């Protein structure tokens, strides 16, 4: 089975074992430095580095930012002000490198500051997996009329 490198440049560890020698570009498995060329939202940036000849996204490890439709502009704008056009260090957890949407995961540091921790301390983001814990449950989901007929 052929891997779609154009849409999913990152391989999981299992995929590296299967496809790694056929990858058209280096698979990132260690910490690296990169320049931020775009800030998508409060937990995803696009970077360029010497190890690749194309730009690629990096998803911040261990945090969740609000969706753009739910007030995420504040986190995005703060992150853009801090990182756009700047060099960052990205630390890779070799056991948790690729997210469910095929993006590289990493801890992002700028001038020695852990950007995830900074955003957490300002309540711009929440720890990963806790995004919807503050919102009330969707009662319509539990009390739909269709389930009683």
C-alpha positions in Angstrom: 0.0 0.0 0.0 1.4 3.4 -1.0 1.4 6.3 1.5 0.0 9.7 0.5 3.1 11.8 1.4 1.7 15.0 -0.1 -1.3 15.2 2.2 0.3 13.3 5.1 4.0 14.0 5.2 4.5 12.6 8.7 4.6 8.9 9.3 3.7 7.3 12.6 6.4 5.1 14.2 4.7 2.0 12.8 4.5 3.5 9.3 8.2 4.4 9.5 8.9 0.7 10.0 6.8 -0.1 7.0 7.4 2.9 4.6 10.4 4.7 6.1 13.0 3.8 3.5 10.7 4.9 0.7 9.8 8.3 2.2 10.7 11.1 -0.2 11.8 13.3 2.8 13.4 12.8 6.2 11.0 11.8 8.9 11.5 14.0 12.0 12.2 11.9 15.1 14.3 14.3 17.1 14.2 17.9 18.4 14.9 20.5 15.7 14.9 24.3 15.1 12.6 25.9 12.6 11.2 29.3 11.5 7.4 29.9 11.9 5.8 31.0 8.6 2.2 30.8 9.6 0.0 30.5 12.7 -3.2 28.6 12.0 -4.8 28.8 15.4 -3.9 28.6 19.1 -2.3 25.2 18.8 -1.0 24.7 15.2 1.8 26.5 13.4 3.5 26.0 10.0 7.2 25.9 10.0 10.1 25.6 7.6 13.5 24.0 8.5 16.8 23.0 7.0 15.8 19.3 7.1 13.0 19.7 4.6 12.4 21.6 1.4 8.8 22.3 2.1 6.7 24.0 4.8 4.8 21.7 7.2 2.4 22.0 10.2 3.3 21.4 13.8 0.5 20.7 16.4 1.4 21.8 19.9 1.6 18.7 22.1 -0.5 18.5 25.3 -2.8 21.5 24.8 -6.1 22.3 23.1 -7.0 25.8 21.9 -10.6 26.9 21.4 -11.9 26.4 17.9 -11.9 29.6 15.8 -15.7 29.6 15.8 -15.6 29.5 19.6 -13.3 32.4 20.4 -10.0 30.9 19.3 -9.0 34.2 17.7 -7.5 35.4 21.0 -5.1 32.4 21.4 -4.2 32.6 17.7 -3.6 36.3 17.7 -1.4 36.1 20.8 0.6 33.2 19.3 1.0 35.0 16.0 2.3 38.1 17.8 4.9 35.9 19.7 6.0 33.5 17.0 5.3 34.6 13.4 8.6 35.1 11.6 10.6 33.8 14.6 12.8 30.8 15.1 11.5 28.2 17.5 12.9 25.0 19.0 10.5 22.0 18.7 11.0 19.2 21.1 9.7 15.8 19.8 8.4 13.0 22.0 9.6 10.0 20.0 6.7 7.9 21.4 4.0 10.5 20.5 5.2 12.2 17.3 2.1 12.3 15.0 -1.4 13.3 15.8 -4.7 11.8 14.5 -4.8 14.2 11.6 -1.2 13.3 10.5 0.4 16.5 11.9 3.8 16.4 13.6 3.3 16.9 17.4 5.8 18.8 19.5 6.5 21.1 22.4 7.3 24.6 21.0 9.9 26.8 22.7 10.7 30.4 21.9 13.7 32.1 23.6 13.6 29.3 26.2 9.9 29.8 27.0 7.5 26.8 26.7 4.7 28.4 24.6 2.2 25.8 25.8 2.9 26.6 29.4 2.7 30.3 28.7 -0.7 30.0 27.0 -2.0 27.7 29.8 -1.0 30.2 32.4 -3.0 32.9 30.6 -6.0 30.6 30.2 -5.8 30.9 26.4 -5.8 27.1 26.1 -6.5 24.0 28.2 -4.7 20.8 28.8 -5.2 18.3 26.0 -8.5 16.3 26.4 -10.1 18.9 28.6 -11.5 21.2 25.9 -15.1 20.5 26.4 -15.1 19.8 30.2 -16.1 23.4 31.0 -19.2 23.4 28.8 -22.5 21.9 30.0 -23.5 18.6 28.5 -25.7 18.7 25.4 -29.1 17.7 26.9 -30.7 17.5 23.5 -28.4 14.5 22.9 -29.8 12.7 25.9 -33.5 13.7 25.6 -34.2 13.3 21.9 -37.8 12.3 21.2 -36.7 9.8 18.5 -35.2 7.5 21.1 -38.6 7.0 22.8 -40.5 6.0 19.7 
